[in-house]
Each structure stands twice: as C-alpha cells, then as structure tokens.
Amino acid sequence: MLININKGSVIFQGIDPVFALKDITVSVNRGEWINILGPSGSGKTTLLNVIGGIVRLGNGTISIDNKELTSITDEELQEYRRNKVGYIFQDYRLFDQFTVLENVMVPQWPYQNKRELEIAARNILKQLQMDRRLDSLPNELSGGEKQRTAIARAILHQPDIILCDEPTGNLDKDNRDNILQILRSLNEKGLTVLLVTHDLEVINPKGRTFIIRDGNLQEMNGK
Ligand SMILES: Nc1ncnc2c1ncn2[C@@H]1O[C@H](COP(=O)(O)OP(=O)(O)OP(=O)(O)O)[C@@H](O)[C@H]1O
C-alpha cells in the first residue's frame, strides 16, 4: 500500500473552526489513478496537501510507503516532500524571471549535482516536446507549454506520487487533452496520480473516483 489514511481529520482553527477533512479513511496502491471531485471548499486541496506533507492531520494517521507521516519531524516531512511528491497546479506556479530550463531545475538545485540535474531536466523537457523552448521565459509560453514545464519540474526527481490540483482548469480542449495524455502515460509507467477536478471530462475512467463533500470522502461505485 502506498498511501494509507486512517480516520484522518484536519481542523483549521479560527473564530469558527473549519473541519476541512472529517475522519477520512482511504488506501491507494502504487500506480493507481485517483480522481477527486467535489464542490468548492469541500476539502479537495486539503486532502492533496495532507498527502503532499504540507498540511498535517489533526486526528488520525497517514502513512506513505509504510512510513508514518503523523509523527515525523518537520525536517523529515520536508525531505519526504522533496523526494516522494510532485505537485502541479491550475496556475502553473512558475517563476517569471527564470527560463523553462531553470524553472524545472530550481526545486532540486540545492540538493543535486548541477551537471546531472541539467542533463536530467533537458531530457525530461525533450520527452515533453519542450526542448525548443528551454530558454523561454514563462510569459513567452502558451498555457499548455507552461503546464508541460510544470510537469517536467514535478517529475524531475522521480517522485512516487504526483498531486494534480485542477491541472487543466486554465487550458483549452486541445491543451487539456495533451496534458491528460502526458499524465496518463506517466501513470502507465507506474507513477501514482491523484487528480482534483471540477471537470467531468478530465476524469480518467480507468482510475478510482472519489467525491468529497464537507470534508467527507466517499468512493463512487461502478467506476
Ligand atoms: N489555511 C487555512 N486556514 C483556514 N481555513 C482553511 C485553510 N485552508 C482551507 N481552509 C478551509 O477549509 C475548507 C476546505 O478547503 P479546500 O481548499 O481544501 O477546498 P477545495 O475543495 O479544494 O476548494 P476549491 O475547489 O474552491 O479549491 C474550506 O472551507 C476552506 O475555506
């Protein structure tokens, strides 16, 4: 089992506490594709952030690859994030002042041999048909090119899990299909994909589909 959450809850404290996740239990095997649907504010991003090691559970437990995240130190959690997880977002989150190649390398820059890192980044960008755009800045790219750069950055360190938060929300149909195709082929090679979306057309029917409502997670039957 790659991901195992047992009765996990997240409560954001404030004047009125928000129960963003309520007692959720879910297990995901390595190489699965998980679709996550739900209305705005239902807890989708919080769930990705719990799995990504960005938000800690208030109650319950989460283990990734049999490693318990609930009790590890902040440094260990940071290392987990850096090694095991890749993230892509609707708004790409590229650095405007860096080129495509630099954007892909920057998260791993402090931790890896620079030459090897650059070779790996060039190689992945080539696979994603971005090799002619290595020196472009993000504002010179189309939305699809920006997302392909973001995918290259998310998979450069060969994570176990890629967390996709509305990854095609800003894209037209052709670019959306292209990005989904890339994610599906990564999944077929063994990468575990969790995809949050509002868009029913983005759902991968070969995956399992969950709905979150008010922090409650439920698996849909009949795929
Ligand atoms: N850092 C935070 N502090 C306080 N409340 C938060 C925080 N992050 C999220 N929330 C609240 O937790 C609930 C779940 O938020 P979350 O972002 O997970 O929803 P979502 O399903 O991803 O929504 P959307 O589809 O609009 O992005 C919401 O009520 C939100 O306002």
The ligand as a Gaussian input file, in Angstrom:
#p B3LYP/6-31G(d) Opt

LIG

0 1
 N       -5.175000      27.588000       5.738000
 C       -6.482000      27.589000       6.006000
 N       -6.987000      28.233000       7.080000
 C       -8.299000      28.202000       7.353000
 N       -9.224000      27.570000       6.602000
 C       -8.781000      26.923000       5.513000
 C       -7.412000      26.902000       5.141000
 N       -7.280000      26.180000       4.004000
 C       -8.521000      25.775000       3.661000
 N       -9.422000      26.214000       4.559000
 C      -10.869000      25.930000       4.547000
 O      -11.030000      24.530000       4.529000
 C      -12.101000      24.149000       3.680000
 C      -11.582000      23.221000       2.575000
 O      -10.711000      23.976000       1.722000
 P      -10.034000      23.352000       0.426000
 O       -9.120000      24.393000      -0.125000
 O       -9.456000      22.043000       0.783000
 O      -11.297000      23.157000      -0.526000
 P      -11.366000      22.764000      -2.071000
 O      -12.355000      21.656000      -2.188000
 O      -10.005000      22.499000      -2.608000
 O      -11.973000      24.085000      -2.702000
 P      -11.799000      24.741000      -4.195000
 O      -12.431000      23.775000      -5.152000
 O      -12.570000      26.019000      -4.073000
 O      -10.333000      24.941000      -4.396000
 C      -12.700000      25.448000       3.138000
 O      -13.779000      25.796000       3.963000
 C      -11.568000      26.450000       3.306000
 O      -12.074000      27.754000       3.496000

